[in-house]
Amino acid sequence: RVQGGGSGQGIAALIEARAHIANSSRFLTAQEIERATAAGVFPVPFRIAHDCILPIVHKSNRLRDLSLDQLRAIFSGEIANWKELGGADLPVVAVSRKTGSGTFDVWRQVVMRNMPVSSGLRRASSSGEVVLAVSGERGAIGYIGLGHLNASVKPLRVEGVMGSLRSVRDGSYQLNRPLFMFTNGWPE
């Protein structure tokens, strides 16, 4: 069986012996390693791919590029209207992944620099939910892994670079991450 729900849920399932393999878009936290050790579980990481995280907006948004500082200001609640960035006079509706998500962890570290996100954000359980929310609201902005991008939303460049397979491979795109599969010990 394959089940989704975020990196934290997959790792918890491995630690609780509810899964043989946990997929994760982040490495284990210190707390997860402690819980695993206490449970007699020894997670072995296998890096299987690299991914990038794309900020996405509604297709009608005329902006094409945002800086990390601008993204931080949006998701902290400092920027509340697109006209502050040269866009339409429209309220910004920021959509974020929930805290157990590996995507959220990378966004928090790279974009937010571990600063808190606004309490007024909309929270989504999956990247699919982020895409639906952003595609359905003109003022919306969110972020997703590259594999979730479709024609219903518009990706933005970050610091002048578009997230893509090429920009992840050559290191020019800053919002990238490894993807892992974890097993309990070495697989047989």
Phi, psi and chi 1 to 4 in degrees:
 res  aa     phi    psi   chi1   chi2   chi3   chi4
   1 ARG       -  145.1  -70.6 -175.4  -52.9  149.8
   2 VAL  -118.8  132.6  176.3      -      -      -
   3 GLN  -137.1  141.0 -175.2  175.0  -14.2      -
   4 GLY   -98.5 -173.1      -      -      -      -
   5 GLY   138.8   -6.3      -      -      -      -
   6 GLY   113.3  158.3      -      -      -      -
   7 SER   -58.3  -43.6  -62.2      -      -      -
   8 GLY   -60.3  -39.1      -      -      -      -
   9 GLN   -68.5  -39.5  -72.3 -176.6   -1.9      -
  10 GLY   -64.9  -44.0      -      -      -      -
  11 ILE   -65.4  -41.5  -67.9  167.3      -      -
  12 ALA   -60.5  -40.3      -      -      -      -
  13 ALA   -63.8  -37.6      -      -      -      -
  14 LEU   -66.4  -45.7 -176.5   71.2      -      -
  15 ILE   -63.1  -37.3  -66.8  169.3      -      -
  16 GLU   -87.7    9.1  -63.6  163.9    7.2      -
  17 ALA    59.5   31.0      -      -      -      -
  18 ARG   -96.6   -5.9  -67.5 -176.5  -73.3  115.2
  19 ALA  -144.9  149.1      -      -      -      -
  20 HIS   -89.1  -28.9  -65.4  107.6      -      -
  21 ILE  -134.3  133.8  -58.9  169.8      -      -
  22 ALA  -116.6  123.1      -      -      -      -
  23 ASN   -86.4  141.5  -64.5  -32.4      -      -
  24 SER  -151.8  141.3  179.6      -      -      -
  25 SER   -98.3   22.7   57.8      -      -      -
  26 ARG  -156.5  166.4   62.8  169.3  173.5   78.0
  27 PHE   -81.6  165.7 -157.1   76.3      -      -
  28 LEU   -65.9  147.9  -79.7   77.8      -      -
  29 THR   -83.6  165.9   65.2      -      -      -
  30 ALA   -59.3  -39.3      -      -      -      -
  31 GLN   -65.8  -39.1  -65.3   85.3   -1.0      -
  32 GLU   -66.7  -38.5  -71.2  166.9  -23.1      -
  33 ILE   -64.1  -41.7  -67.6  170.3      -      -
  34 GLU   -62.7  -44.9  -73.2  175.7   17.1      -
  35 ARG   -63.3  -40.5  -76.9 -169.7    9.8 -120.2
  36 ALA   -63.9  -47.0      -      -      -      -
  37 THR   -60.4  -44.4  -57.5      -      -      -
  38 ALA   -62.3  -30.9      -      -      -      -
  39 ALA   -88.9   -0.5      -      -      -      -
  40 GLY    76.2   23.8      -      -      -      -
  41 VAL  -107.2  135.6  172.8      -      -      -
  42 PHE  -123.5   85.4  -57.6   97.2      -      -
  43 PRO   -62.0  127.1  -20.4   32.2      -      -
  44 VAL  -108.3  122.6  174.6      -      -      -
  45 PRO   -87.4  142.0   31.4  -34.0      -      -
  46 PHE  -127.2  111.1  -63.8   89.0      -      -
  47 ARG   -77.5  119.9 -172.6 -179.9   74.9 -161.9
  48 ILE  -108.3  -18.2   58.9  164.9      -      -
  49 ALA  -167.8  171.5      -      -      -      -
  50 HIS  -119.4  147.8  -91.5   73.2      -      -
  51 ASP  -134.9  165.4 -173.7   20.5      -      -
  52 CYS  -127.9  155.0   63.8      -      -      -
  53 ILE  -106.9  125.4  -60.8  173.0      -      -
  54 LEU  -107.5  130.6  -59.0  168.8      -      -
  55 PRO   -73.6  136.9   19.5  -21.8      -      -
  56 ILE  -126.8  149.4   56.6  169.6      -      -
  57 VAL  -132.7  170.7  -67.6      -      -      -
  58 HIS   -60.6  147.2 -170.9  -88.3      -      -
  59 LYS   -59.0  -25.2  -71.4  175.2   70.8  165.8
  60 SER   -81.3   -9.9   67.3      -      -      -
  61 ASN   -68.6  127.5 -168.0  -44.8      -      -
  62 ARG   -85.7   -8.4   64.3  179.7  177.7 -127.1
  63 LEU   -70.2  150.3  -64.2  178.2      -      -
  64 ARG  -122.8  -19.0  -61.2 -169.3 -178.4  -79.1
  65 ASP  -148.8  136.9 -171.0   -7.5      -      -
  66 LEU  -132.3  150.6  -69.3  173.8      -      -
  67 SER   -86.7  165.8   69.6      -      -      -
  68 LEU   -60.8  -38.9  -71.4  171.1      -      -
  69 ASP   -62.1  -41.6  -70.5  -20.3      -      -
  70 GLN   -66.8  -41.7  -70.6  169.1  -36.5      -
  71 LEU   -61.5  -42.5  -72.1  167.5      -      -
  72 ARG   -61.0  -43.0 -172.7  176.0  -45.2  104.1
  73 ALA   -65.2  -36.9      -      -      -      -
  74 ILE   -65.6  -51.4  -70.3  168.9      -      -
  75 PHE   -78.5  -11.2  -79.1   83.6      -      -
  76 SER   -90.7  -10.2   68.4      -      -      -
  77 GLY    92.7    1.2      -      -      -      -
  78 GLU   -67.7  -39.1 -176.9 -178.2  -30.3      -
  79 ILE  -102.1  122.3  -68.0  178.1      -      -
  80 ALA  -116.2   -8.5      -      -      -      -
  81 ASN  -138.3  138.9 -165.9  -60.4      -      -
  82 TRP   -62.8  -24.8  -73.9  106.1      -      -
  83 LYS   -64.4  -22.7   69.8 -179.2  175.4 -178.3
  84 GLU   -66.1  -16.4  -62.8  174.2   62.0      -
  85 LEU  -113.4    9.0  -61.4  167.6      -      -
  86 GLY    91.3    9.7      -      -      -      -
  87 GLY   -96.4 -164.5      -      -      -      -
  88 ALA   -68.5  158.7      -      -      -      -
  89 ASP   -78.3   85.6 -175.1    3.9      -      -
  90 LEU  -148.8  134.3 -167.9   64.9      -      -
  91 PRO   -61.2  141.9  -17.6   27.7      -      -
  92 VAL   -79.9  130.9  171.1      -      -      -
  93 VAL  -117.1  100.8  178.1      -      -      -
  94 ALA   -86.8  131.7      -      -      -      -
  95 VAL  -117.4  123.7 -178.2      -      -      -
  96 SER  -122.5  153.0  177.2      -      -      -
  97 ARG   -71.3  158.3  -69.1  -67.3  -52.8  -85.1
  98 LYS   -73.2  163.2  -68.6 -176.0  177.8  179.2
  99 THR   -65.7  -21.9   56.6      -      -      -
 100 GLY   -79.4   -1.1      -      -      -      -
 101 SER   -85.1  137.6  156.6      -      -      -
 102 GLY   -65.3  -32.5      -      -      -      -
 103 THR   -63.4  -43.6  -52.4      -      -      -
 104 PHE   -61.9  -41.7  172.0   79.5      -      -
 105 ASP   -59.3  -44.1  -73.7  -16.9      -      -
 106 VAL   -66.4  -43.6  172.6      -      -      -
 107 TRP   -59.4  -45.1 -169.3  -95.9      -      -
 108 ARG   -61.2  -42.1 -178.4  177.1   43.7   84.9
 109 GLN   -74.7  -49.7  -69.1  168.3   15.7      -
 110 VAL   -82.3  -47.6  178.3      -      -      -
 111 VAL   -83.6  -52.8  173.7      -      -      -
 112 MET   -81.2  -12.8  -59.7  -54.5  -65.0      -
 113 ARG    51.4   42.7  -64.9 -173.7 -176.2  152.8
 114 ASN    64.7   12.4  -66.9  -43.7      -      -
 115 MET   -76.6  153.8  -65.6  171.6   44.9      -
 116 PRO   -70.1  147.2   20.2  -26.4      -      -
 117 VAL   -82.8  160.7  -66.5      -      -      -
 118 SER   -61.1  142.3  169.2      -      -      -
 119 SER   -73.0  -13.1   59.9      -      -      -
 120 GLY   -88.2    5.5      -      -      -      -
 121 LEU   -67.6  154.3  -63.7  172.2      -      -
 122 ARG   -85.3  140.5  -71.4 -169.6 -171.2  170.0
 123 ARG  -109.1  138.7  -63.3  -71.7 -174.9  156.2
 124 ALA  -124.8  142.8      -      -      -      -
 125 SER   -80.4  -19.9  -63.9      -      -      -
 126 SER  -146.7  164.3   68.7      -      -      -
 127 SER   -65.5  -32.5  -69.4      -      -      -
 128 GLY   -60.4  -40.5      -      -      -      -
 129 GLU   -65.6  -36.5  -78.2 -175.4   31.3      -
 130 VAL   -62.9  -46.4  173.8      -      -      -
 131 VAL   -58.9  -46.3  170.3      -      -      -
 132 LEU   -61.0  -44.7  -79.9  173.1      -      -
 133 ALA   -64.0  -45.1      -      -      -      -
 134 VAL   -70.0  -39.3  171.5      -      -      -
 135 SER   -68.5  -22.4   67.4      -      -      -
 136 GLY   -96.2   -1.4      -      -      -      -
 137 GLU  -139.7  121.7 -175.9  144.1    0.4      -
 138 ARG   -57.4  -35.5  -73.8 -173.2   56.6 -130.2
 139 GLY   -91.3    7.3      -      -      -      -
 140 ALA   -81.1  149.9      -      -      -      -
 141 ILE  -141.7  141.5 -178.2  171.5      -      -
 142 GLY  -149.7 -168.3      -      -      -      -
 143 TYR  -147.0  144.0   54.2   89.0      -      -
 144 ILE  -145.4  162.3   57.5  171.8      -      -
 145 GLY   -72.7  151.0      -      -      -      -
 146 LEU   -52.4  -38.5  179.0   61.2      -      -
 147 GLY   -65.0  -14.2      -      -      -      -
 148 HIS   -96.5   -3.2  -63.8  -81.6      -      -
 149 LEU   -69.0  133.4 -178.0   63.1      -      -
 150 ASN  -141.7  179.5   65.7   37.9      -      -
 151 ALA   -72.6   -5.0      -      -      -      -
 152 SER   -81.5  -10.9   70.2      -      -      -
 153 VAL  -133.1  168.6  -67.3      -      -      -
 154 LYS  -117.3  123.3  176.1  179.2  157.0 -178.4
 155 PRO   -78.6  150.6   30.6  -34.2      -      -
 156 LEU  -111.3  150.3  -62.3  177.3      -      -
 157 ARG   -73.3  152.7  -63.6 -177.7 -170.6  -55.7
 158 VAL  -120.5  120.7  176.7      -      -      -
 159 GLU    55.4   35.7  -56.3  -72.6  -10.7      -
 160 GLY    83.9    1.1      -      -      -      -
 161 VAL  -118.1  130.4  179.5      -      -      -
 162 MET   -85.5  133.7 -179.9   57.5   75.5      -
 163 GLY   -67.5  128.3      -      -      -      -
 164 SER  -160.4  171.8   67.1      -      -      -
 165 LEU   -57.2  -42.6  -65.5  174.9      -      -
 166 ARG   -65.2  -46.8  174.8  176.8  -78.4  161.0
 167 SER   -71.5  -23.6   63.8      -      -      -
 168 VAL   -73.8  -45.2  168.2      -      -      -
 169 ARG   -62.4  -41.2  -77.7 -171.6 -162.8  128.1
 170 ASP   -87.0   -2.4   69.3   20.2      -      -
 171 GLY    80.9    7.0      -      -      -      -
 172 SER   -80.7  -17.5   61.8      -      -      -
 173 TYR   -99.6  122.8 -170.7   71.9      -      -
 174 GLN   -76.8  -27.1  -63.9  178.3   47.0      -
 175 LEU   -91.0   69.8  -70.4  172.9      -      -
 176 ASN  -123.6  164.7   65.2   70.8      -      -
 177 ARG  -158.5  152.9   62.9 -174.5  174.9  174.1
 178 PRO   -82.1  153.9   27.6  -32.0      -      -
 179 LEU  -113.4  137.3  -59.2  177.7      -      -
 180 PHE  -122.8  156.6  -64.4   96.4      -      -
 181 MET  -121.6  132.2  -66.3 -179.1  109.6      -
 182 PHE  -113.4  139.7  -70.4   91.9      -      -
 183 THR  -122.9  160.8   59.1      -      -      -
 184 ASN   -84.5  100.3  179.7    7.3      -      -
 185 GLY    75.4 -179.1      -      -      -      -
 186 TRP   -73.6  132.0  -70.8   96.7      -      -
 187 PRO   -67.5  149.9   19.4  -25.1      -      -
 188 GLU  -101.0      -  -64.2  174.7    7.7      -
